[in-house]
C-alpha cells in the first residue's frame, strides 16, 4: 500500500517459503477439495528461466489470510496457470447386449503454460502431501512458446 509519509510503497504481505514467488508472471485462485488455493507461475529468478512455480493453500481460519506453501513444480519461463475439470471416462464397459456404457466424471487438473517446453497438464489429487501429481504430468504437443491459458467451465 502507498505510504504518503515516505512517498513509497509498504509491503502488505510477504510470501513464506524462501523464494516461492520470484519473477512471477501469473497467479490463479481456485477452489478444490473444499479448500482455497493460489498457484503462482514464476517466469524467472533474475538469472534463469529454469525455476520452480509454487502452489499455496490459503488459510483464513485465524481471521487473517495466510498463504502456506504446499508444493513446487519445475517450470521453464512459466507464464500462466489454469485450473480445469476434464471429463474422463473412468469405466468404459460393454454390457451383455454388446453396447458400450461410458461413465464420464469431471477430473480436476492444473495446467501450466511454460514459454520453454510448452503446456504441462497435471492431475490434481486430494492427497495431503502432494496435490499436483508430477509423476502423471502430460505435456501437450505443439505448445512450446505458450504465453497464456484459459479454462472454460
N, C-alpha and C positions, 0 to 999 in steps of 0.2 A: 504494500500500500504506500501511497505517496506521503512523505513526511515534509510538511511545509517548512519546519524549522531548519532542517538540513538541506532542503530543496533536492531531495533524493528519495529513493525508494527503500523501505524497510522490508526485510524478509518476513513473510507471513507464515510460511511453513517450509521446513527443510525435510526432504525425503530421507528416511533412515536407510541403513544398509551399505554405506560406503560406496557411493558411485552408481547407484541404481538408476539415476536419471542424469544423463550427460549427453549433450548434443541431441536432445530429444526432438523428433520431428512430428510426433503424433502421440496422443493419449486417448484411449477409448474407455468409457464407462460402460459396464454391463452388469446384469444380474444373472446368477446361475447358482443352483443348489441352495436357494434361499439366502444367498449372501450377495454383497455388492463388491465389485471388482474394478480395478483400474489397470489396464495394460499400457505400458509406455514403450514406444518404438524409439530406440536410440540410433541415430544416424551415424554418429562418430564420437570419439572422445577427445578430439582436438588434434589427434595424430593419425588415427587409423579408423577405417570403417568396419573392421572386424571387431565388433564389440558384443556386449550382451544387452538384450532388451528384457525388461522386468515386468513381473505380474505382482500386483499388490492387492491384498484383501483390505477392504475399507471397514474399519471398526468405529462405530459411534456409540457403543454401549455405555461409555462413561460420560456421555454428554458432549464430549469433544471428538472431533473427527481425527482418526489416526490411520495411517497407511502402514500395514505390516507386509514387508516383502515376503512373498510366498515362493517365488520361483524365478529363475532367469533362464533364458534360452539364447543360444548363439545366434547372432544376426550379422548381416553384412550390408551396411548402409540402409538400415530399416527405415521405411517411410510411413507405414500405416499398419494398424491392427484392425480387424473386424471380427465380431462375434456373430456366428450364424448357426442356424439349425438346418441340417440337410436330411431329407427323408431317406432312410437307409432300409433296405429290405433285410429284415432280420430272420425271416423264416419262410423262404420260398419252399413250398411243398406241393407235391402233386397228390390230389385226393384220389379216392378209389374210382372215380369216374374219369380220371385222366386229365381233369382240368387243374390248372395251377392256381394255388392260393398264395397271394402275396400279402405280407403283413408289413406295412411301412411304419416306421417310428421315427420321429424327428430326433436326430442325434446332434448334440452340440459340438461345434468346432471353433477354434480360433485360427484365423488366417493372418499371416504376417507377410507384408509386401516388402521384400528386400530389393534394393536397387541393384545389388550384385547377387545373383543367384536365384532371383525370381520369387514367386509366391510360395510360401510354405503353409501347408494346412495341417493343423494339429488336432487330433481328437481330444475333447475335453473329458476328463474323468472326475468323479467325485471322491477320489482318494484323498485322504487327509494330508499326505505329504507331497503329492505331485498332481497338479491339475491339468497340466499340459503334458500329454503323452508323447515325449520326443522320440521314443522308440518306434512309434507308428506314424511319424511325420511323412507327409506326401508333398513332393514338390511339383507344382503344376507346370507342365512343359510350355515353352514359348513365352514365359512371363519375365524373363530377365529384363532389367531396367524398369521394373514396376515402380510407379510413383504414387499409387493410392489404391484403395479398396472401397467397395460399397456393399453393404449387406442388405438384402431385401427380405423382410419378414412378412 
